[in-house]
Amino acid sequence: MYQVDAFTNQAFKGNAAAVVPLLEGWLSDAQMQAIALENNLSETAFLVREADGAFHIRWFSPMTEIDFCGHATLASAFVLLEQGLAAAPLTFRAAAVGDIQVHRQDDGLLEMNFPNRAPERVNHPPAELLQGLGEAPQAVLRNRQAWFAVYEHEGQVRQLAPDLAALKALAPLDVVVTAPGVEHDFVSRYFWPANGGDEDPVTGSIHAGLAPYWSERLGKTRLWAHQASRRGGELYCRVEGERVHVAGHAVLYLQGSIQI
């Protein structure tokens, strides 16, 4: 097992993910969930190489299997390349999102190719969302993953103290709050009490929805994003039609063996 800090070039920043390459096929779902709970990280990714060279990937939070996770995919690509287990470009395969290609750029960034999951505006958001946020947003949107609460400025996003019990009632959807950035194109924070924990440090998958939203609003296809959690993370996004490219750095924290 490898533990990697994703969407950062500094240890103890970004979002930590565990990566478990499986050489002899899948463990049972119960074993993988138990390992994820034991790790107590946002996600643990399990990988099995398929006959065509792609890696089937599955992601588990401490609570449940997740159908789409960006930071653990970035961590997995970093491990495979840095440990010499595969060569770029890489292809990951997941049931809910299809094939995710990962390329290593000249500057060392690892760029993932996601489906475009642009959110749609909601005129009548649920009461639990507004109650949980406390401060009313300018606009509310949603996609298949989360509710999007859009605020006027970065300070509102940073200072927000949501009622997580109220947000948990929105399951299976999570909640992302976002605003224009001061230094970055946009900032965000991500709350997922129903599926993994209180606040996710950096959430790659939600940028498949955030990037298209801000691309249209700001009139640009390349965006620099910051997730304003306590650990913080940097994401470099590029919107191309039905695909959204999300790139970041990663740092190895530890490697070891799991005793089952």
PyRosetta script that sets phi, psi and omega in degrees:
from pyrosetta import init, pose_from_sequence

init()
pose = pose_from_sequence("MYQVDAFTNQAFKGNAAAVVPLLEGWLSDAQMQAIALENNLSETAFLVREADGAFHIRWFSPMTEIDFCGHATLASAFVLLEQGLAAAPLTFRAAAVGDIQVHRQDDGLLEMNFPNRAPERVNHPPAELLQGLGEAPQAVLRNRQAWFAVYEHEGQVRQLAPDLAALKALAPLDVVVTAPGVEHDFVSRYFWPANGGDEDPVTGSIHAGLAPYWSERLGKTRLWAHQASRRGGELYCRVEGERVHVAGHAVLYLQGSIQI")
pose.set_psi(1, 142.2)
pose.set_omega(1, 176.9)
pose.set_phi(2, -120.8)
pose.set_psi(2, 141.8)
pose.set_omega(2, 173.2)
pose.set_phi(3, -116.0)
pose.set_psi(3, 127.8)
pose.set_omega(3, -171.2)
pose.set_phi(4, -129.3)
pose.set_psi(4, 138.4)
pose.set_omega(4, 170.5)
pose.set_phi(5, -91.6)
pose.set_psi(5, 118.2)
pose.set_omega(5, -173.0)
pose.set_phi(6, -106.0)
pose.set_psi(6, 151.9)
pose.set_omega(6, -177.2)
pose.set_phi(7, 63.5)
pose.set_psi(7, 40.2)
pose.set_omega(7, 175.6)
pose.set_phi(8, -159.8)
pose.set_psi(8, 159.3)
pose.set_omega(8, 170.6)
pose.set_phi(9, -113.6)
pose.set_psi(9, 16.8)
pose.set_omega(9, 177.9)
pose.set_phi(10, -127.3)
pose.set_psi(10, 136.3)
pose.set_omega(10, 174.1)
pose.set_phi(11, -61.8)
pose.set_psi(11, 148.0)
pose.set_omega(11, 177.9)
pose.set_phi(12, 73.1)
pose.set_psi(12, 10.9)
pose.set_omega(12, 172.3)
pose.set_phi(13, -117.0)
pose.set_psi(13, -177.8)
pose.set_omega(13, 179.2)
pose.set_phi(14, 65.1)
pose.set_psi(14, -151.3)
pose.set_omega(14, -178.5)
pose.set_phi(15, -122.0)
pose.set_psi(15, 127.0)
pose.set_omega(15, -178.7)
pose.set_phi(16, -80.0)
pose.set_psi(16, 136.1)
pose.set_omega(16, 175.2)
pose.set_phi(17, -135.7)
pose.set_psi(17, 145.5)
pose.set_omega(17, 171.1)
pose.set_phi(18, -97.3)
pose.set_psi(18, 143.4)
pose.set_omega(18, 179.7)
pose.set_phi(19, -125.9)
pose.set_psi(19, 125.3)
pose.set_omega(19, -177.5)
pose.set_phi(20, -124.0)
pose.set_psi(20, 95.2)
pose.set_omega(20, 174.1)
pose.set_phi(21, -72.8)
pose.set_psi(21, 126.6)
pose.set_omega(21, -178.1)
pose.set_phi(22, -104.8)
pose.set_psi(22, 117.9)
pose.set_omega(22, -174.6)
pose.set_phi(23, -87.6)
pose.set_psi(23, -19.2)
pose.set_omega(23, -174.5)
pose.set_phi(24, -120.0)
pose.set_psi(24, 26.1)
pose.set_omega(24, 178.6)
pose.set_phi(25, 95.8)
pose.set_psi(25, 176.9)
pose.set_omega(25, -171.7)
pose.set_phi(26, -68.7)
pose.set_psi(26, 144.3)
pose.set_omega(26, 162.3)
pose.set_phi(27, -76.3)
pose.set_psi(27, 171.7)
pose.set_omega(27, 175.8)
pose.set_phi(28, -70.0)
pose.set_psi(28, 156.6)
pose.set_omega(28, 177.5)
pose.set_phi(29, -57.2)
pose.set_psi(29, -39.4)
pose.set_omega(29, -179.3)
pose.set_phi(30, -64.0)
pose.set_psi(30, -39.4)
pose.set_omega(30, 178.6)
pose.set_phi(31, -67.1)
pose.set_psi(31, -42.5)
pose.set_omega(31, -179.7)
pose.set_phi(32, -65.8)
pose.set_psi(32, -40.0)
pose.set_omega(32, 177.5)
pose.set_phi(33, -65.8)
pose.set_psi(33, -37.5)
pose.set_omega(33, 178.6)
pose.set_phi(34, -65.6)
pose.set_psi(34, -39.2)
pose.set_omega(34, 177.6)
pose.set_phi(35, -64.8)
pose.set_psi(35, -43.3)
pose.set_omega(35, 179.0)
pose.set_phi(36, -62.5)
pose.set_psi(36, -39.9)
pose.set_omega(36, 177.4)
pose.set_phi(37, -65.4)
pose.set_psi(37, -41.9)
pose.set_omega(37, 179.2)
pose.set_phi(38, -63.3)
pose.set_psi(38, -40.1)
pose.set_omega(38, 179.2)
pose.set_phi(39, -67.5)
pose.set_psi(39, -36.0)
pose.set_omega(39, 179.1)
pose.set_phi(40, 55.4)
pose.set_psi(40, 40.9)
pose.set_omega(40, 173.6)
pose.set_phi(41, -106.8)
pose.set_psi(41, 169.1)
pose.set_omega(41, 178.3)
pose.set_phi(42, -53.5)
pose.set_psi(42, -47.0)
pose.set_omega(42, 176.0)
pose.set_phi(43, -146.8)
pose.set_psi(43, 150.3)
pose.set_omega(43, 165.4)
pose.set_phi(44, -116.5)
pose.set_psi(44, 126.7)
pose.set_omega(44, -179.9)
pose.set_phi(45, -101.6)
pose.set_psi(45, 136.2)
pose.set_omega(45, 175.6)
pose.set_phi(46, -115.7)
pose.set_psi(46, 137.2)
pose.set_omega(46, -173.7)
pose.set_phi(47, -126.2)
pose.set_psi(47, 136.6)
pose.set_omega(47, 170.9)
pose.set_phi(48, -131.6)
pose.set_psi(48, 126.1)
pose.set_omega(48, 178.9)
pose.set_phi(49, -75.2)
pose.set_psi(49, 132.7)
pose.set_omega(49, 178.9)
pose.set_phi(50, -95.9)
pose.set_psi(50, 172.5)
pose.set_omega(50, -172.9)
pose.set_phi(51, -61.6)
pose.set_psi(51, -31.1)
pose.set_omega(51, -178.0)
pose.set_phi(52, -86.5)
pose.set_psi(52, 5.8)
pose.set_omega(52, 178.6)
pose.set_phi(53, 93.9)
pose.set_psi(53, -13.0)
pose.set_omega(53, 175.8)
pose.set_phi(54, -72.8)
pose.set_psi(54, 159.3)
pose.set_omega(54, 178.2)
pose.set_phi(55, -110.2)
pose.set_psi(55, 117.1)
pose.set_omega(55, 171.3)
pose.set_phi(56, -70.9)
pose.set_psi(56, 127.9)
pose.set_omega(56, -176.2)
pose.set_phi(57, -122.4)
pose.set_psi(57, 138.7)
pose.set_omega(57, 173.7)
pose.set_phi(58, -131.2)
pose.set_psi(58, 143.9)
pose.set_omega(58, -174.4)
pose.set_phi(59, -121.9)
pose.set_psi(59, 133.9)
pose.set_omega(59, 178.2)
pose.set_phi(60, -127.2)
pose.set_psi(60, 127.6)
pose.set_omega(60, 166.0)
pose.set_phi(61, -82.4)
pose.set_psi(61, 175.1)
pose.set_omega(61, 175.5)
pose.set_phi(62, -62.3)
pose.set_psi(62, -15.5)
pose.set_omega(62, -175.2)
pose.set_phi(63, -104.1)
pose.set_psi(63, -35.2)
pose.set_omega(63, -169.9)
pose.set_phi(64, -164.3)
pose.set_psi(64, 166.4)
pose.set_omega(64, 171.9)
pose.set_phi(65, -74.5)
pose.set_psi(65, 138.1)
pose.set_omega(65, -178.2)
pose.set_phi(66, -107.9)
pose.set_psi(66, 139.8)
pose.set_omega(66, -174.9)
pose.set_phi(67, -87.7)
pose.set_psi(67, -8.5)
pose.set_omega(67, -178.7)
pose.set_phi(68, -159.9)
pose.set_psi(68, 120.1)
pose.set_omega(68, -179.4)
pose.set_phi(69, -140.9)
pose.set_psi(69, 121.0)
pose.set_omega(69, -177.9)
pose.set_phi(70, -82.8)
pose.set_psi(70, -45.3)
pose.set_omega(70, -172.7)
pose.set_phi(71, -68.4)
pose.set_psi(71, -34.1)
pose.set_omega(71, 178.0)
pose.set_phi(72, -74.9)
pose.set_psi(72, -24.0)
pose.set_omega(72, 172.4)
pose.set_phi(73, -71.0)
pose.set_psi(73, -43.7)
pose.set_omega(73, 175.3)
pose.set_phi(74, -59.3)
pose.set_psi(74, -45.1)
pose.set_omega(74, 178.7)
pose.set_phi(75, -61.6)
pose.set_psi(75, -40.0)
pose.set_omega(75, 179.8)
pose.set_phi(76, -64.9)
pose.set_psi(76, -43.4)
pose.set_omega(76, 177.4)
pose.set_phi(77, -61.9)
pose.set_psi(77, -42.2)
pose.set_omega(77, 179.1)
pose.set_phi(78, -59.6)
pose.set_psi(78, -45.9)
pose.set_omega(78, -179.4)
pose.set_phi(79, -63.5)
pose.set_psi(79, -48.2)
pose.set_omega(79, -177.3)
pose.set_phi(80, -59.9)
pose.set_psi(80, -41.1)
pose.set_omega(80, -177.6)
pose.set_phi(81, -76.7)
pose.set_psi(81, -44.7)
pose.set_omega(81, -176.5)
pose.set_phi(82, -70.9)
pose.set_psi(82, -30.4)
pose.set_omega(82, 179.6)
pose.set_phi(83, -90.6)
pose.set_psi(83, 1.8)
pose.set_omega(83, 178.5)
pose.set_phi(84, 69.9)
pose.set_psi(84, 25.9)
pose.set_omega(84, -178.9)
pose.set_phi(85, -86.9)
pose.set_psi(85, -14.1)
pose.set_omega(85, 179.1)
pose.set_phi(86, -164.9)
pose.set_psi(86, 167.8)
pose.set_omega(86, 179.3)
pose.set_phi(87, -117.9)
pose.set_psi(87, 150.2)
pose.set_omega(87, 176.7)
pose.set_phi(88, -74.4)
pose.set_psi(88, 151.2)
pose.set_omega(88, -3.6)
pose.set_phi(89, -75.5)
pose.set_psi(89, 155.5)
pose.set_omega(89, -179.5)
pose.set_phi(90, -109.5)
pose.set_psi(90, 153.5)
pose.set_omega(90, 172.3)
pose.set_phi(91, -126.6)
pose.set_psi(91, 124.1)
pose.set_omega(91, 171.9)
pose.set_phi(92, -105.8)
pose.set_psi(92, 145.5)
pose.set_omega(92, -176.7)
pose.set_phi(93, -124.7)
pose.set_psi(93, 126.6)
pose.set_omega(93, -180.0)
pose.set_phi(94, -136.5)
pose.set_psi(94, 144.3)
pose.set_omega(94, -174.2)
pose.set_phi(95, -58.8)
pose.set_psi(95, -41.7)
pose.set_omega(95, -171.4)
pose.set_phi(96, -83.2)
pose.set_psi(96, -21.3)
pose.set_omega(96, -174.4)
pose.set_phi(97, -125.5)
pose.set_psi(97, -0.3)
pose.set_omega(97, -179.8)
pose.set_phi(98, 75.2)
pose.set_psi(98, -147.0)
pose.set_omega(98, -178.3)
pose.set_phi(99, -85.7)
pose.set_psi(99, 134.7)
pose.set_omega(99, 175.3)
pose.set_phi(100, -117.0)
pose.set_psi(100, 114.9)
pose.set_omega(100, 178.1)
pose.set_phi(101, -91.7)
pose.set_psi(101, 144.3)
pose.set_omega(101, 179.6)
pose.set_phi(102, -128.2)
pose.set_psi(102, 127.1)
pose.set_omega(102, 179.1)
pose.set_phi(103, -117.6)
pose.set_psi(103, 145.1)
pose.set_omega(103, 173.4)
pose.set_phi(104, -95.4)
pose.set_psi(104, 123.3)
pose.set_omega(104, -179.6)
pose.set_phi(105, -86.0)
pose.set_psi(105, 166.1)
pose.set_omega(105, -177.5)
pose.set_phi(106, -60.7)
pose.set_psi(106, -29.5)
pose.set_omega(106, -179.4)
pose.set_phi(107, -86.6)
pose.set_psi(107, 6.3)
pose.set_omega(107, 177.7)
pose.set_phi(108, 92.5)
pose.set_psi(108, -11.3)
pose.set_omega(108, 176.5)
pose.set_phi(109, -63.9)
pose.set_psi(109, 142.1)
pose.set_omega(109, 172.7)
pose.set_phi(110, -101.6)
pose.set_psi(110, 119.4)
pose.set_omega(110, -175.0)
pose.set_phi(111, -107.3)
pose.set_psi(111, 124.0)
pose.set_omega(111, 179.9)
pose.set_phi(112, -101.5)
pose.set_psi(112, 145.0)
pose.set_omega(112, -176.7)
pose.set_phi(113, -109.3)
pose.set_psi(113, 105.6)
pose.set_omega(113, -175.0)
pose.set_phi(114, -105.9)
pose.set_psi(114, 158.1)
pose.set_omega(114, 168.0)
pose.set_phi(115, -68.2)
pose.set_psi(115, 147.6)
pose.set_omega(115, 177.5)
pose.set_phi(116, -74.1)
pose.set_psi(116, 119.6)
pose.set_omega(116, 179.4)
pose.set_phi(117, -120.7)
pose.set_psi(117, 53.0)
pose.set_omega(117, -179.1)
pose.set_phi(118, -58.1)
pose.set_psi(118, 135.8)
pose.set_omega(118, 179.4)
pose.set_phi(119, -80.3)
pose.set_psi(119, 162.2)
pose.set_omega(119, 177.1)
pose.set_phi(120, -115.9)
pose.set_psi(120, 145.6)
pose.set_omega(120, -176.8)
pose.set_phi(121, -66.7)
pose.set_psi(121, 143.1)
pose.set_omega(121, 178.8)
pose.set_phi(122, -119.5)
pose.set_psi(122, 124.6)
pose.set_omega(122, -177.8)
pose.set_phi(123, -83.6)
pose.set_psi(123, -25.9)
pose.set_omega(123, -177.6)
pose.set_phi(124, -130.6)
pose.set_psi(124, 79.6)
pose.set_omega(124, -178.8)
pose.set_phi(125, -68.2)
pose.set_psi(125, 156.0)
pose.set_omega(125, -178.2)
pose.set_phi(126, -66.3)
pose.set_psi(126, 149.6)
pose.set_omega(126, -178.9)
pose.set_phi(127, -62.0)
pose.set_psi(127, -34.1)
pose.set_omega(127, -179.3)
pose.set_phi(128, -62.8)
pose.set_psi(128, -33.6)
pose.set_omega(128, 178.6)
pose.set_phi(129, -67.5)
pose.set_psi(129, -49.7)
pose.set_omega(129, -178.4)
pose.set_phi(130, -65.7)
pose.set_psi(130, -38.8)
pose.set_omega(130, 176.7)
pose.set_phi(131, -64.0)
pose.set_psi(131, -43.9)
pose.set_omega(131, -177.3)
pose.set_phi(132, -67.6)
pose.set_psi(132, -35.0)
pose.set_omega(132, -179.7)
pose.set_phi(133, -72.4)
pose.set_psi(133, -35.6)
pose.set_omega(133, -178.8)
pose.set_phi(134, 83.6)
pose.set_psi(134, -60.3)
pose.set_omega(134, 177.8)
pose.set_phi(135, -95.5)
pose.set_psi(135, 126.0)
pose.set_omega(135, -174.8)
pose.set_phi(136, -67.9)
pose.set_psi(136, 133.3)
pose.set_omega(136, 177.3)
pose.set_phi(137, -81.8)
pose.set_psi(137, 166.2)
pose.set_omega(137, 174.7)
pose.set_phi(138, -68.8)
pose.set_psi(138, -37.7)
pose.set_omega(138, -176.3)
pose.set_phi(139, -151.6)
pose.set_psi(139, 155.2)
pose.set_omega(139, 176.4)
pose.set_phi(140, -127.7)
pose.set_psi(140, 132.4)
pose.set_omega(140, 175.9)
pose.set_phi(141, -130.9)
pose.set_psi(141, 174.0)
pose.set_omega(141, 174.5)
pose.set_phi(142, -154.8)
pose.set_psi(142, 151.5)
pose.set_omega(142, 166.3)
pose.set_phi(143, -128.4)
pose.set_psi(143, -165.6)
pose.set_omega(143, -174.7)
pose.set_phi(144, -72.1)
pose.set_psi(144, -10.4)
pose.set_omega(144, -177.1)
pose.set_phi(145, -102.4)
pose.set_psi(145, -38.7)
pose.set_omega(145, -168.1)
pose.set_phi(146, -157.9)
pose.set_psi(146, 162.5)
pose.set_omega(146, 164.9)
pose.set_phi(147, -83.3)
pose.set_psi(147, 139.2)
pose.set_omega(147, 178.8)
pose.set_phi(148, -111.0)
pose.set_psi(148, 119.1)
pose.set_omega(148, 175.5)
pose.set_phi(149, -109.4)
pose.set_psi(149, 118.3)
pose.set_omega(149, -173.5)
pose.set_phi(150, -103.4)
pose.set_psi(150, 127.2)
pose.set_omega(150, -179.3)
pose.set_phi(151, -112.4)
pose.set_psi(151, 168.6)
pose.set_omega(151, -174.3)
pose.set_phi(152, -76.2)
pose.set_psi(152, -38.6)
pose.set_omega(152, -176.0)
pose.set_phi(153, -144.9)
pose.set_psi(153, 161.5)
pose.set_omega(153, -173.5)
pose.set_phi(154, -58.6)
pose.set_psi(154, -37.8)
pose.set_omega(154, -178.3)
pose.set_phi(155, -58.4)
pose.set_psi(155, -35.5)
pose.set_omega(155, 178.3)
pose.set_phi(156, -63.9)
pose.set_psi(156, -41.1)
pose.set_omega(156, 179.3)
pose.set_phi(157, -65.3)
pose.set_psi(157, -44.0)
pose.set_omega(157, -177.8)
pose.set_phi(158, -66.9)
pose.set_psi(158, -35.0)
pose.set_omega(158, -174.3)
pose.set_phi(159, -89.8)
pose.set_psi(159, -8.2)
pose.set_omega(159, -175.5)
pose.set_phi(160, -60.8)
pose.set_psi(160, 134.4)
pose.set_omega(160, 177.7)
pose.set_phi(161, -126.5)
pose.set_psi(161, 81.8)
pose.set_omega(161, -171.4)
pose.set_phi(162, -72.3)
pose.set_psi(162, 158.3)
pose.set_omega(162, 172.2)
pose.set_phi(163, -85.7)
pose.set_psi(163, 100.4)
pose.set_omega(163, -173.1)
pose.set_phi(164, -68.5)
pose.set_psi(164, -29.2)
pose.set_omega(164, 177.9)
pose.set_phi(165, -64.0)
pose.set_psi(165, -39.6)
pose.set_omega(165, 177.4)
pose.set_phi(166, -67.8)
pose.set_psi(166, -40.3)
pose.set_omega(166, -179.8)
pose.set_phi(167, -67.6)
pose.set_psi(167, -29.7)
pose.set_omega(167, 179.6)
pose.set_phi(168, -62.6)
pose.set_psi(168, -28.6)
pose.set_omega(168, 179.7)
pose.set_phi(169, -68.5)
pose.set_psi(169, -10.2)
pose.set_omega(169, 179.6)
pose.set_phi(170, -84.6)
pose.set_psi(170, -0.1)
pose.set_omega(170, -179.1)
pose.set_phi(171, -49.1)
pose.set_psi(171, 141.7)
pose.set_omega(171, 10.2)
pose.set_phi(172, -88.0)
pose.set_psi(172, 3.4)
pose.set_omega(172, -178.8)
pose.set_phi(173, -82.4)
pose.set_psi(173, 147.1)
pose.set_omega(173, 173.9)
pose.set_phi(174, -97.2)
pose.set_psi(174, -172.2)
pose.set_omega(174, -176.8)
pose.set_phi(175, -136.3)
pose.set_psi(175, 127.8)
pose.set_omega(175, 173.1)
pose.set_phi(176, -117.6)
pose.set_psi(176, 136.5)
pose.set_omega(176, 175.0)
pose.set_phi(177, -113.6)
pose.set_psi(177, 142.8)
pose.set_omega(177, -171.8)
pose.set_phi(178, -151.8)
pose.set_psi(178, 157.2)
pose.set_omega(178, 179.7)
pose.set_phi(179, -160.5)
pose.set_psi(179, 163.6)
pose.set_omega(179, 172.2)
pose.set_phi(180, -60.3)
pose.set_psi(180, 145.9)
pose.set_omega(180, -179.6)
pose.set_phi(181, -92.3)
pose.set_psi(181, 161.5)
pose.set_omega(181, 174.2)
pose.set_phi(182, -80.9)
pose.set_psi(182, -52.5)
pose.set_omega(182, 176.5)
pose.set_phi(183, -97.5)
pose.set_psi(183, -32.1)
pose.set_omega(183, -178.3)
pose.set_phi(184, -95.6)
pose.set_psi(184, 166.9)
pose.set_omega(184, 175.4)
pose.set_phi(185, -65.8)
pose.set_psi(185, -40.3)
pose.set_omega(185, 175.3)
pose.set_phi(186, -155.0)
pose.set_psi(186, 159.9)
pose.set_omega(186, 176.3)
pose.set_phi(187, -125.1)
pose.set_psi(187, 163.4)
pose.set_omega(187, 179.1)
pose.set_phi(188, -156.0)
pose.set_psi(188, 164.6)
pose.set_omega(188, 165.9)
pose.set_phi(189, -139.3)
pose.set_psi(189, 153.0)
pose.set_omega(189, -172.2)
pose.set_phi(190, -131.6)
pose.set_psi(190, 125.7)
pose.set_omega(190, -178.6)
pose.set_phi(191, -117.3)
pose.set_psi(191, 131.2)
pose.set_omega(191, -176.0)
pose.set_phi(192, -144.2)
pose.set_psi(192, 58.2)
pose.set_omega(192, -177.9)
pose.set_phi(193, -64.9)
pose.set_psi(193, -21.1)
pose.set_omega(193, -179.2)
pose.set_phi(194, -83.6)
pose.set_psi(194, -18.6)
pose.set_omega(194, -170.8)
pose.set_phi(195, -125.3)
pose.set_psi(195, -13.8)
pose.set_omega(195, -176.9)
pose.set_phi(196, -161.0)
pose.set_psi(196, -39.7)
pose.set_omega(196, -176.4)
pose.set_phi(197, 175.3)
pose.set_psi(197, -172.0)
pose.set_omega(197, -176.8)
pose.set_phi(198, -70.6)
pose.set_psi(198, -63.3)
pose.set_omega(198, -179.5)
pose.set_phi(199, -133.0)
pose.set_psi(199, 129.0)
pose.set_omega(199, 179.0)
pose.set_phi(200, -82.9)
pose.set_psi(200, 130.5)
pose.set_omega(200, -176.9)
pose.set_phi(201, -60.1)
pose.set_psi(201, -47.5)
pose.set_omega(201, 177.6)
pose.set_phi(202, -148.5)
pose.set_psi(202, 130.9)
pose.set_omega(202, -171.5)
pose.set_phi(203, -122.2)
pose.set_psi(203, 97.5)
pose.set_omega(203, -178.1)
pose.set_phi(204, -64.0)
pose.set_psi(204, -41.1)
pose.set_omega(204, -173.7)
pose.set_phi(205, -61.8)
pose.set_psi(205, -37.8)
pose.set_omega(205, -176.5)
pose.set_phi(206, -68.6)
pose.set_psi(206, -17.7)
pose.set_omega(206, 177.1)
pose.set_phi(207, -73.3)
pose.set_psi(207, -11.7)
pose.set_omega(207, 169.2)
pose.set_phi(208, -68.7)
pose.set_psi(208, -16.9)
pose.set_omega(208, 173.1)
pose.set_phi(209, -106.1)
pose.set_psi(209, -39.3)
pose.set_omega(209, -179.9)
pose.set_phi(210, -64.3)
pose.set_psi(210, -45.1)
pose.set_omega(210, -176.3)
pose.set_phi(211, -60.6)
pose.set_psi(211, -46.0)
pose.set_omega(211, 177.1)
pose.set_phi(212, -62.3)
pose.set_psi(212, -38.0)
pose.set_omega(212, 178.7)
pose.set_phi(213, -61.3)
pose.set_psi(213, -51.5)
pose.set_omega(213, -177.0)
pose.set_phi(214, -73.0)
pose.set_psi(214, -28.1)
pose.set_omega(214, 175.7)
pose.set_phi(215, -60.9)
pose.set_psi(215, -46.0)
pose.set_omega(215, 179.3)
pose.set_phi(216, -67.9)
pose.set_psi(216, -42.5)
pose.set_omega(216, -176.3)
pose.set_phi(217, -69.4)
pose.set_psi(217, -38.8)
pose.set_omega(217, -176.6)
pose.set_phi(218, -92.8)
pose.set_psi(218, -11.3)
pose.set_omega(218, 178.8)
pose.set_phi(219, 70.6)
pose.set_psi(219, 37.2)
pose.set_omega(219, 178.4)
pose.set_phi(220, -145.0)
pose.set_psi(220, 152.1)
pose.set_omega(220, -176.2)
pose.set_phi(221, -101.3)
pose.set_psi(221, -14.9)
pose.set_omega(221, 176.6)
pose.set_phi(222, -112.0)
pose.set_psi(222, 127.7)
pose.set_omega(222, -174.3)
pose.set_phi(223, -135.8)
pose.set_psi(223, 143.7)
pose.set_omega(223, 175.7)
pose.set_phi(224, -107.7)
pose.set_psi(224, 120.8)
pose.set_omega(224, -173.3)
pose.set_phi(225, -119.0)
pose.set_psi(225, 150.7)
pose.set_omega(225, 176.2)
pose.set_phi(226, -129.7)
pose.set_psi(226, 129.1)
pose.set_omega(226, 171.9)
pose.set_phi(227, -94.9)
pose.set_psi(227, 118.7)
pose.set_omega(227, -166.3)
pose.set_phi(228, -92.4)
pose.set_psi(228, 47.3)
pose.set_omega(228, 172.4)
pose.set_phi(229, -80.3)
pose.set_psi(229, 178.4)
pose.set_omega(229, 178.5)
pose.set_phi(230, -61.0)
pose.set_psi(230, -39.3)
pose.set_omega(230, 178.6)
pose.set_phi(231, -79.5)
pose.set_psi(231, -37.0)
pose.set_omega(231, 177.3)
pose.set_phi(232, 75.6)
pose.set_psi(232, 153.7)
pose.set_omega(232, 178.3)
pose.set_phi(233, -159.0)
pose.set_psi(233, 153.2)
pose.set_omega(233, -178.0)
pose.set_phi(234, -114.6)
pose.set_psi(234, 130.1)
pose.set_omega(234, -179.5)
pose.set_phi(235, -130.6)
pose.set_psi(235, 137.5)
pose.set_omega(235, -178.8)
pose.set_phi(236, -115.0)
pose.set_psi(236, 114.4)
pose.set_omega(236, -169.5)
pose.set_phi(237, -113.7)
pose.set_psi(237, 149.0)
pose.set_omega(237, 178.0)
pose.set_phi(238, -144.3)
pose.set_psi(238, 124.2)
pose.set_omega(238, -176.6)
pose.set_phi(239, -103.4)
pose.set_psi(239, 125.1)
pose.set_omega(239, 178.9)
pose.set_phi(240, -134.9)
pose.set_psi(240, 89.0)
pose.set_omega(240, 177.1)
pose.set_phi(241, 59.8)
pose.set_psi(241, -119.1)
pose.set_omega(241, -176.4)
pose.set_phi(242, -84.9)
pose.set_psi(242, 5.3)
pose.set_omega(242, 179.1)
pose.set_phi(243, -124.3)
pose.set_psi(243, 148.1)
pose.set_omega(243, 177.0)
pose.set_phi(244, -126.3)
pose.set_psi(244, 124.3)
pose.set_omega(244, -179.9)
pose.set_phi(245, -98.5)
pose.set_psi(245, 127.2)
pose.set_omega(245, -179.5)
pose.set_phi(246, -126.1)
pose.set_psi(246, 123.1)
pose.set_omega(246, -174.2)
pose.set_phi(247, -123.3)
pose.set_psi(247, 155.8)
pose.set_omega(247, 177.1)
pose.set_phi(248, -168.6)
pose.set_psi(248, 172.0)
pose.set_omega(248, 173.8)
pose.set_phi(249, -95.8)
pose.set_psi(249, 171.6)
pose.set_omega(249, 177.2)
pose.set_phi(250, -152.5)
pose.set_psi(250, 155.5)
pose.set_omega(250, -177.6)
pose.set_phi(251, -135.4)
pose.set_psi(251, 132.1)
pose.set_omega(251, 176.7)
pose.set_phi(252, -76.3)
pose.set_psi(252, 129.9)
pose.set_omega(252, 177.5)
pose.set_phi(253, -101.0)
pose.set_psi(253, -47.3)
pose.set_omega(253, 179.6)
pose.set_phi(254, -155.9)
pose.set_psi(254, 163.9)
pose.set_omega(254, 170.4)
pose.set_phi(255, -143.4)
pose.set_psi(255, 148.5)
pose.set_omega(255, -177.1)
pose.set_phi(256, -169.7)
pose.set_psi(256, -166.5)
pose.set_omega(256, -178.1)
pose.set_phi(257, -122.4)
pose.set_psi(257, 142.6)
pose.set_omega(257, 176.6)
pose.set_phi(258, -96.2)
pose.set_psi(258, 132.3)
pose.set_omega(258, 176.5)
pose.set_phi(259, -100.6)
pose.set_psi(259, 116.5)
pose.set_omega(259, -179.3)
pose.set_phi(260, -109.3)
pose.dump_pdb("model.pdb")
